Amino acid sequence: MASEVSEALTRQPGLAKGAAANTAQIVAAVAAAVVGLPAAQQKRLKSKSADFADMIAAFARDDVPAERIIIPEPTEVEPRKGSGFGKLIDVEEGGRQLSAYATKVPLEEWAGPVAGSSALHDRGIARSTLHDWQKRGQVVALLVGARKHAFPLEQFVDARPVEGIADVLKIVGNPRRAWLWLVQHSPLLAGKRPIDLLKQDRKNEVVEAARTVFEYL
């Protein structure tokens, strides 16, 4: 951006090459800062372009410290009133309305292949061992129906839960929420799925990402 601005300025008569280069650097820095602002702030800054020019001039003078530069407050305040929240309803009615909008999705569609304790026993995982893992929070157990649990198969390697599952469960708390996060592509992990990184012995990266997402919710 700076080079393009410099090239444009050098075509202006009477402007030295050094001055054009310096100006281009300043313009590029200001443009980069403005581009990153929300649209509302950009619009506000545009409406105060004259004040902004004065601020730059004041900032450039050595006898005027930066902390004395003040953006003038608007003299008039435009009152606005939103539409509000509408009619208030109780929790039970809210639950009924939410259920009407919700779409039931089979467990396997979002959790992947799952199995119960009997099927896992056939795969070499004893029921007592599975129960102990579940009790200690070392394995993801998804409630199916009133009391039964289904266990996502992707969390097991060599008939054991992948290391790091327990750490994520401790951070997230809710098994469904934890597993949904584990099998989705995460922007904090370069678009990779956390469960895949756990299988690559990259537990620390996954745990740190889980803390970033869930500890402040």
DRENDO-1510 file (C-alpha; in Angstrom, 1 decimal, always signed):
<recs>
REC; n; res; u; v; w
REC; 1; MET; +0.0; +0.0; +0.0 .
REC; 2; ALA; +2.8; +2.4; +0.9 .
REC; 3; SER; +4.6; +1.9; -2.4 .
REC; 4; GLU; +1.4; +2.5; -4.4 .
REC; 5; VAL; +0.7; +5.7; -2.4 .
REC; 6; SER; +4.3; +6.9; -2.8 .
REC; 7; GLU; +4.1; +6.3; -6.5 .
REC; 8; ALA; +0.9; +8.4; -6.7 .
REC; 9; LEU; +2.4; +11.2; -4.6 .
REC; 10; THR; +5.5; +11.5; -6.7 .
REC; 11; ARG; +3.4; +12.5; -9.6 .
REC; 12; GLN; +2.3; +15.6; -7.7 .
REC; 13; PRO; +4.3; +18.7; -8.8 .
REC; 14; GLY; +6.5; +20.3; -6.2 .
REC; 15; LEU; +6.5; +17.3; -3.8 .
REC; 16; ALA; +10.0; +15.9; -3.0 .
REC; 17; LYS; +10.6; +12.2; -3.3 .
REC; 18; GLY; +11.5; +11.9; +0.4 .
REC; 19; ALA; +8.4; +13.7; +1.5 .
REC; 20; ALA; +6.3; +11.5; -0.7 .
REC; 21; ALA; +7.9; +8.4; +0.8 .
REC; 22; ASN; +7.3; +9.6; +4.4 .
REC; 23; THR; +3.7; +10.6; +3.6 .
REC; 24; ALA; +3.1; +7.2; +2.0 .
REC; 25; GLN; +4.3; +5.4; +5.1 .
REC; 26; ILE; +2.0; +7.5; +7.3 .
REC; 27; VAL; -1.0; +7.0; +5.0 .
REC; 28; ALA; -0.5; +3.2; +4.9 .
REC; 29; ALA; -0.3; +3.0; +8.7 .
REC; 30; VAL; -3.5; +5.0; +9.1 .
REC; 31; ALA; -5.3; +3.0; +6.5 .
REC; 32; ALA; -4.3; -0.3; +8.1 .
REC; 33; ALA; -5.7; +1.0; +11.4 .
REC; 34; VAL; -8.9; +2.2; +9.9 .
REC; 35; VAL; -9.6; -0.9; +7.9 .
REC; 36; GLY; -9.6; -2.9; +11.1 .
REC; 37; LEU; -12.3; -0.8; +12.7 .
REC; 38; PRO; -16.0; -1.8; +12.7 .
REC; 39; ALA; -18.1; -0.1; +10.1 .
REC; 40; ALA; -19.8; +2.1; +12.7 .
REC; 41; GLN; -16.5; +3.5; +13.9 .
REC; 42; GLN; -15.3; +4.1; +10.4 .
REC; 43; LYS; -18.4; +6.1; +9.7 .
REC; 44; ARG; -17.9; +8.1; +12.8 .
REC; 45; LEU; -14.3; +8.8; +12.0 .
REC; 46; LYS; -15.3; +9.9; +8.5 .
REC; 47; SER; -17.8; +12.4; +9.9 .
REC; 48; LYS; -14.9; +13.9; +12.0 .
REC; 49; SER; -12.3; +14.0; +9.2 .
REC; 50; ALA; -11.5; +17.6; +9.9 .
REC; 51; ASP; -10.9; +16.9; +13.6 .
REC; 52; PHE; -8.9; +13.9; +12.6 .
REC; 53; ALA; -6.6; +16.1; +10.5 .
REC; 54; ASP; -6.1; +18.5; +13.4 .
REC; 55; MET; -5.2; +15.6; +15.7 .
REC; 56; ILE; -2.5; +14.4; +13.3 .
REC; 57; ALA; -1.1; +17.9; +13.1 .
REC; 58; ALA; -1.1; +18.3; +16.9 .
REC; 59; PHE; +0.4; +14.8; +17.3 .
REC; 60; ALA; +3.3; +15.8; +15.0 .
REC; 61; ARG; +4.2; +18.9; +17.1 .
REC; 62; ASP; +6.7; +18.1; +19.8 .
REC; 63; ASP; +5.3; +20.7; +22.1 .
REC; 64; VAL; +1.9; +19.0; +22.3 .
REC; 65; PRO; +1.9; +15.6; +24.1 .
REC; 66; ALA; -0.3; +12.8; +22.7 .
REC; 67; GLU; -2.3; +12.6; +25.9 .
REC; 68; ARG; -3.7; +16.1; +25.3 .
REC; 69; ILE; -5.2; +15.2; +22.0 .
REC; 70; ILE; -9.0; +15.0; +22.7 .
REC; 71; ILE; -11.7; +13.9; +20.3 .
REC; 72; PRO; -14.6; +16.4; +20.8 .
REC; 73; GLU; -17.8; +14.9; +22.0 .
REC; 74; PRO; -20.9; +15.5; +19.9 .
REC; 75; THR; -23.0; +18.5; +20.9 .
REC; 76; GLU; -26.3; +16.8; +20.2 .
REC; 77; VAL; -27.4; +13.3; +21.2 .
REC; 78; GLU; -29.8; +11.5; +18.9 .
REC; 79; PRO; -32.3; +9.5; +21.1 .
REC; 80; ARG; -33.1; +6.0; +19.9 .
REC; 81; LYS; -35.4; +3.4; +21.1 .
REC; 82; GLY; -35.4; -0.3; +20.2 .
REC; 83; SER; -38.4; -2.5; +19.8 .
REC; 84; GLY; -37.8; -4.2; +23.1 .
REC; 85; PHE; -38.0; -7.9; +24.0 .
REC; 86; GLY; -41.6; -8.4; +23.2 .
REC; 87; LYS; -44.0; -10.3; +25.4 .
REC; 88; LEU; -42.3; -12.1; +28.4 .
REC; 89; ILE; -43.0; -15.8; +28.8 .
REC; 90; ASP; -42.2; -18.2; +31.6 .
REC; 91; VAL; -39.4; -20.8; +31.4 .
REC; 92; GLU; -41.8; -23.7; +30.7 .
REC; 93; GLU; -43.4; -21.9; +27.8 .
REC; 94; GLY; -40.0; -21.0; +26.5 .
REC; 95; GLY; -39.0; -24.6; +26.6 .
REC; 96; ARG; -42.1; -25.6; +24.6 .
REC; 97; GLN; -41.5; -23.0; +22.0 .
REC; 98; LEU; -37.8; -23.9; +21.7 .
REC; 99; SER; -38.8; -27.6; +21.3 .
REC; 100; ALA; -41.1; -26.6; +18.4 .
REC; 101; TYR; -38.2; -25.0; +16.6 .
REC; 102; ALA; -35.7; -27.8; +17.4 .
REC; 103; THR; -35.0; -30.5; +14.9 .
REC; 104; LYS; -34.2; -34.0; +16.2 .
REC; 105; VAL; -31.0; -35.4; +14.8 .
REC; 106; PRO; -29.9; -39.0; +15.3 .
REC; 107; LEU; -26.9; -39.3; +17.6 .
REC; 108; GLU; -24.7; -40.9; +15.0 .
REC; 109; GLU; -25.1; -37.9; +12.7 .
REC; 110; TRP; -23.2; -35.6; +14.9 .
REC; 111; ALA; -21.3; -37.9; +17.3 .
REC; 112; GLY; -20.2; -40.5; +14.8 .
REC; 113; PRO; -20.3; -44.2; +15.4 .
REC; 114; VAL; -21.2; -45.1; +19.0 .
REC; 115; ALA; -21.6; -48.3; +20.9 .
REC; 116; GLY; -23.0; -49.5; +24.2 .
REC; 117; SER; -21.2; -51.4; +27.0 .
REC; 118; SER; -22.1; -54.8; +25.4 .
REC; 119; ALA; -20.7; -54.0; +22.0 .
REC; 120; LEU; -17.5; -52.5; +23.7 .
REC; 121; HIS; -17.2; -55.7; +25.7 .
REC; 122; ASP; -17.0; -57.6; +22.5 .
REC; 123; ARG; -14.2; -55.2; +21.4 .
REC; 124; GLY; -12.2; -56.1; +24.5 .
REC; 125; ILE; -13.3; -53.5; +27.0 .
REC; 126; ALA; -14.7; -55.0; +30.2 .
REC; 127; ARG; -17.9; -53.5; +31.5 .
REC; 128; SER; -16.3; -53.0; +34.9 .
REC; 129; THR; -13.4; -51.1; +33.3 .
REC; 130; LEU; -15.8; -49.0; +31.2 .
REC; 131; HIS; -17.8; -48.1; +34.3 .
REC; 132; ASP; -14.7; -47.1; +36.2 .
REC; 133; TRP; -13.6; -44.9; +33.3 .
REC; 134; GLN; -17.0; -43.3; +33.2 .
REC; 135; LYS; -17.0; -42.7; +37.0 .
REC; 136; ARG; -13.6; -41.1; +36.9 .
REC; 137; GLY; -14.5; -38.9; +33.9 .
REC; 138; GLN; -12.0; -40.5; +31.6 .
REC; 139; VAL; -14.3; -41.4; +28.8 .
REC; 140; VAL; -17.2; -39.6; +27.0 .
REC; 141; ALA; -20.5; -41.2; +27.8 .
REC; 142; LEU; -23.6; -39.8; +26.0 .
REC; 143; LEU; -26.9; -40.4; +27.6 .
REC; 144; VAL; -29.4; -42.2; +25.4 .
REC; 145; GLY; -32.9; -42.4; +26.7 .
REC; 146; ALA; -33.5; -42.3; +30.4 .
REC; 147; ARG; -30.5; -44.3; +31.7 .
REC; 148; LYS; -28.5; -45.9; +29.0 .
REC; 149; HIS; -25.2; -44.5; +27.7 .
REC; 150; ALA; -23.5; -44.7; +24.3 .
REC; 151; PHE; -19.8; -44.3; +23.9 .
REC; 152; PRO; -18.3; -42.7; +20.8 .
REC; 153; LEU; -15.9; -45.1; +19.2 .
REC; 154; GLU; -13.5; -42.5; +18.0 .
REC; 155; GLN; -12.3; -41.8; +21.5 .
REC; 156; PHE; -10.8; -45.3; +21.8 .
REC; 157; VAL; -7.4; -46.4; +20.6 .
REC; 158; ASP; -6.2; -49.9; +21.4 .
REC; 159; ALA; -9.3; -50.4; +23.6 .
REC; 160; ARG; -8.4; -47.4; +25.8 .
REC; 161; PRO; -9.7; -43.8; +25.8 .
REC; 162; VAL; -7.3; -41.4; +24.1 .
REC; 163; GLU; -5.1; -39.4; +26.5 .
REC; 164; GLY; -6.5; -35.9; +26.9 .
REC; 165; ILE; -10.2; -36.9; +26.9 .
REC; 166; ALA; -10.3; -36.6; +30.7 .
REC; 167; ASP; -8.7; -33.1; +30.6 .
REC; 168; VAL; -11.2; -31.8; +28.1 .
REC; 169; LEU; -14.2; -33.3; +30.0 .
REC; 170; LYS; -12.9; -31.6; +33.2 .
REC; 171; ILE; -12.8; -28.2; +31.4 .
REC; 172; VAL; -16.0; -28.5; +29.5 .
REC; 173; GLY; -18.1; -30.3; +32.1 .
REC; 174; ASN; -20.9; -31.5; +29.8 .
REC; 175; PRO; -20.1; -34.7; +27.9 .
REC; 176; ARG; -22.2; -33.8; +24.9 .
REC; 177; ARG; -20.8; -30.4; +24.6 .
REC; 178; ALA; -17.3; -31.8; +25.0 .
REC; 179; TRP; -17.7; -34.4; +22.4 .
REC; 180; LEU; -19.3; -32.0; +19.9 .
REC; 181; TRP; -16.3; -29.7; +20.3 .
REC; 182; LEU; -13.8; -32.6; +20.0 .
REC; 183; VAL; -15.2; -33.8; +16.6 .
REC; 184; GLN; -15.6; -30.3; +15.0 .
REC; 185; HIS; -12.9; -28.5; +13.1 .
REC; 186; SER; -11.4; -25.8; +15.4 .
REC; 187; PRO; -10.1; -22.5; +14.1 .
REC; 188; LEU; -7.8; -22.5; +17.2 .
REC; 189; LEU; -6.2; -25.6; +16.0 .
REC; 190; ALA; -5.5; -24.7; +12.3 .
REC; 191; GLY; -8.9; -26.1; +11.3 .
REC; 192; LYS; -8.1; -29.6; +12.6 .
REC; 193; ARG; -10.4; -31.7; +14.8 .
REC; 194; PRO; -9.3; -31.8; +18.4 .
REC; 195; ILE; -9.9; -35.6; +18.6 .
REC; 196; ASP; -7.5; -36.1; +15.7 .
REC; 197; LEU; -4.8; -34.1; +17.5 .
REC; 198; LEU; -5.2; -36.0; +20.7 .
REC; 199; LYS; -4.5; -39.2; +18.7 .
REC; 200; GLN; -1.3; -37.5; +17.5 .
REC; 201; ASP; -0.1; -37.0; +21.1 .
REC; 202; ARG; -0.7; -33.2; +20.9 .
REC; 203; LYS; -2.7; -33.1; +24.1 .
REC; 204; ASN; -1.3; -29.8; +25.3 .
REC; 205; GLU; -2.5; -27.9; +22.2 .
REC; 206; VAL; -6.0; -29.3; +22.6 .
REC; 207; VAL; -6.3; -28.7; +26.3 .
REC; 208; GLU; -5.2; -25.1; +25.8 .
REC; 209; ALA; -7.7; -24.6; +23.0 .
REC; 210; ALA; -10.5; -26.0; +25.2 .
REC; 211; ARG; -9.6; -23.6; +28.0 .
REC; 212; THR; -9.7; -20.7; +25.6 .
REC; 213; VAL; -13.2; -21.7; +24.4 .
REC; 214; PHE; -14.9; -22.9; +27.6 .
REC; 215; GLU; -13.3; -21.6; +30.8 .
REC; 216; TYR; -14.8; -18.1; +30.5 .
REC; 217; LEU; -18.3; -19.2; +29.4 .
</recs>
